């Protein structure tokens, strides 16, 4: 039951209708007996500053999750950024501390790596082709490099963005071979880390015919649970990895960072 004492959490993005976070959070709140609710809030990019100032004016909003296209834009609104998020250059979870300060972190990559491991796909010593070089691709790339992946190849429609990300990963993790290229073939995993696939009319982010036999095809998109890319990959005989695994394995990390357990009913 929502009352005057219910604590608020949110997820912000544009678009927002596809997100699973409110459902996952609210189910967990109910299970744990926590007096809180998570709601989706759509903030267009051209009204981002006004939207963030509005959120920060709400003292009963204890934190929010950030999705595309705001993961980099939210950084200036945080009073402190954790080191991993600084490295990535993006934030996906923001906590409001009791003193009113806003602390940002990035958990996408850690959730993705944990999701792979839970499905029996330890990335250590593996190679991955990543389509995209934005916030989520950056987070996943750094987390994979930290987890011991041997090789990362990036492809992005903006070549300079892919090259910049590759250089940053290589500087932070010299043991990881990082490059920019168009060919997914020859890798163990091919990942779509772009919004391509959210709309029914979207093309595939990469062609299934570009893949080597047996490559795992992975997504970050969570709606639909099995995207057109994953359907096509499965039909071609490739193992697939849904985007939900990344969120499912982030939930505990998000609850810990947001310090949500303090609102458990006594």
C-alpha positions in Angstrom: 0.0 0.0 0.0 1.3 3.4 -0.9 1.1 6.0 1.9 2.6 9.3 2.8 5.7 7.6 4.2 6.4 5.5 1.1 9.9 6.2 -0.3 10.2 6.9 -4.0 12.6 5.5 -6.6 12.5 6.1 -10.4 14.0 5.1 -13.7 14.5 7.9 -16.1 15.0 7.7 -19.9 13.5 8.4 -23.3 11.8 6.3 -24.4 10.7 4.6 -21.2 7.8 2.2 -22.1 10.2 -0.7 -22.6 11.9 -0.8 -19.2 11.5 -3.7 -16.8 13.1 -2.0 -13.8 9.9 -0.8 -12.1 8.3 -4.3 -12.3 11.5 -5.9 -10.9 11.9 -3.3 -8.1 8.3 -3.4 -7.0 8.1 -7.1 -6.9 11.2 -7.1 -4.7 9.8 -4.4 -2.5 6.7 -6.5 -2.0 8.6 -9.6 -1.2 10.9 -7.9 1.3 8.2 -5.8 2.9 9.8 -2.5 2.0 7.7 0.6 2.0 8.8 2.0 -1.4 7.8 2.2 -5.0 9.7 2.6 -8.3 8.1 4.5 -11.2 9.2 5.1 -14.8 9.7 8.8 -15.7 10.2 9.9 -19.3 12.5 12.9 -19.6 13.2 14.1 -23.2 16.8 15.1 -23.9 15.8 18.7 -24.6 14.2 19.0 -21.1 16.8 17.0 -19.2 18.1 19.8 -17.1 14.6 20.8 -16.0 13.7 17.2 -15.3 16.8 16.5 -13.1 16.3 19.7 -11.1 12.7 18.6 -10.5 13.9 15.1 -9.3 16.5 16.7 -7.0 13.8 18.9 -5.5 11.9 15.8 -4.1 13.3 14.9 -0.6 11.4 11.6 -0.5 13.0 10.4 -3.8 15.9 8.3 -2.5 17.5 7.4 -5.9 16.9 6.7 -9.5 18.1 4.4 -12.3 19.3 6.0 -15.5 18.8 4.5 -19.0 19.4 5.8 -22.5 20.0 8.5 -23.6 20.9 10.1 -20.2 23.7 8.0 -18.8 26.4 10.5 -19.6 24.3 13.6 -19.2 23.5 12.8 -15.5 27.1 13.0 -14.4 27.2 16.8 -13.9 24.2 16.5 -11.6 26.0 14.2 -9.2 28.0 15.4 -6.3 30.2 12.3 -6.4 30.9 9.7 -9.0 32.4 6.3 -8.1 35.7 5.4 -9.7 34.3 2.7 -12.1 31.7 5.1 -13.4 34.4 7.8 -14.0 36.3 5.3 -16.0 33.3 4.5 -18.1 32.1 8.1 -18.4 28.5 7.2 -17.6 26.2 6.5 -14.7 23.2 4.2 -14.4 22.3 4.4 -10.7 22.1 7.5 -8.5 21.6 7.5 -4.7 20.5 10.4 -2.6 22.4 10.3 0.7 20.8 11.7 4.0 22.9 14.8 3.7 21.3 15.5 0.3 24.3 14.7 -1.8 23.8 12.6 -5.0 26.2 9.7 -5.6 26.4 8.0 -9.0 27.7 4.6 -10.0 27.7 2.3 -13.1 26.4 -1.2 -12.6 25.4 -2.3 -16.2 28.8 -4.0 -16.9 28.9 -5.9 -13.6 25.4 -7.1 -14.1 26.2 -8.3 -17.6 29.3 -10.2 -16.5 27.4 -11.8 -13.6 24.6 -12.7 -16.0 27.1 -14.4 -18.4 28.7 -16.4 -15.6 25.3 -17.5 -14.2 24.5 -18.9 -17.7 27.8 -20.8 -17.7 29.7 -18.3 -19.9 32.7 -17.1 -18.0 34.2 -14.4 -20.2 37.8 -15.0 -19.0 40.0 -15.7 -22.0 37.1 -15.2 -24.4 36.6 -12.7 -27.2 33.7 -10.5 -27.9 32.3 -8.3 -30.8 30.3 -5.4 -29.4 28.0 -3.4 -31.6 27.9 0.1 -30.0 30.2 2.3 -28.1 27.8 4.3 -25.9 27.2 4.2 -22.2 26.1 0.6 -21.8 28.7 -0.6 -24.3 31.4 1.3 -22.3 30.2 -0.2 -19.0 30.2 -3.7 -20.3 33.5 -3.4 -22.1 35.3 -2.2 -18.9 33.6 -4.9 -16.8 34.6 -7.6 -19.3 38.2 -6.3 -19.4 38.3 -6.4 -15.6 36.9 -9.9 -15.7 39.7 -11.1 -17.9 38.3 -11.2 -21.4 41.1 -11.5 -23.9 39.8 -9.5 -26.9 37.2 -6.8 -27.5 36.3 -5.6 -31.0 34.0 -2.5 -31.1 31.8 -1.3 -34.0 29.8 2.0 -33.8 28.2 4.2 -36.4 30.5 7.0 -35.1 34.0 5.7 -35.7 35.7 8.3 -33.4 33.5 7.2 -30.5 34.5 3.5 -31.0 38.2 4.5 -31.3 38.0 6.6 -28.2 36.5 3.8 -26.1 39.0 1.3 -27.4 41.9 3.6 -26.4 40.4 4.1 -22.9 40.0 0.4 -22.3 43.5 -0.4 -23.6 45.0 2.2 -21.3 43.1 0.9 -18.2 43.6 -2.8 -19.1 46.8 -3.4 -21.2 46.4 -7.2 -21.1 43.1 -6.9 -23.0 43.4 -6.7 -26.8 41.0 -4.0 -27.9 40.3 -2.8 -31.5 37.7 -1.4 -33.8 36.3 -3.4 -36.7 33.3 -4.4 -38.7 33.6 -8.2 -38.6 31.9 -10.2 -35.8 33.3 -13.5 -37.2 36.1 -15.1 -35.2 34.8 -14.1 -31.8 33.1 -16.2 -29.1 30.4 -13.7 -28.4 28.5 -11.0 -30.5 26.7 -8.4 -28.4 24.1 -5.8 -29.4 24.7 -2.8 -27.0 22.6 -0.3 -29.0 18.9 0.7 -28.9 18.5 -0.9 -32.4 15.7 -3.4 -32.0 13.4 -1.4 -29.7 11.2 -0.6 -32.6 9.5 -3.4 -34.7 10.7 -1.7 -37.9 14.4 -1.6 -36.8 16.9 -3.5 -38.9 19.1 -6.0 -37.2 22.2 -4.3 -35.6 24.4 -6.9 -37.4 23.6 -9.6 -39.9 23.5 -13.2 -38.7 25.4 -14.3 -41.8 28.4 -12.3 -40.4 28.8 -14.6 -37.5 31.0 -17.7 -37.1 29.2 -21.0 -36.3 28.5 -21.4 -32.6 28.9 -17.8 -31.6 26.8 -16.7 -28.6 24.5 -13.8 -29.6 23.7 -11.5 -26.7 21.5 -8.5 -26.2 21.1 -5.6 -23.7 17.5 -4.8 -24.8 14.9 -6.3 -22.5 11.7 -5.7 -24.5 10.7 -7.8 -26.2 12.5 -10.5 -24.1 13.6 -12.3 -27.3 14.4 -9.5 -29.8 14.4 -9.9 -33.5 18.1 -10.3 -33.4 17.9 -13.2 -30.9 15.1 -14.8 -32.9 17.1 -14.7 -36.1 20.2 -16.0 -34.2 18.4 -18.9 -32.6 16.8 -19.9 -36.0 20.3 -20.0 -37.4 21.5 -22.3 -34.6 23.3 -19.9 -32.4 23.0 -19.9 -28.6 21.4 -16.7 -27.3 21.6 -14.6 -24.2 18.7 -12.3 -23.4 19.0 -8.7 -22.1 17.0 -9.6 -18.9 20.0 -11.4 -17.5 21.9 -8.1 -17.1 19.1 -6.5 -15.1 18.3 -9.6 -13.1 21.9 -9.7 -11.9 22.0 -6.0 -11.3 19.1 -5.9 -8.9 21.0 -7.0 -5.8 23.8 -4.6 -6.7 21.3 -1.7 -7.2 19.6 -2.4 -3.9 22.9 -2.5 -2.1 24.1 0.7 -3.6 20.8 2.5 -3.0 20.7 1.3 0.6 17.1 0.2 0.1 17.1 -2.4 2.9 16.9 0.4 5.5 13.3 0.8 4.5 12.3 -2.8 5.3 9.2 -3.0 7.4 9.8 -3.8 11.0 
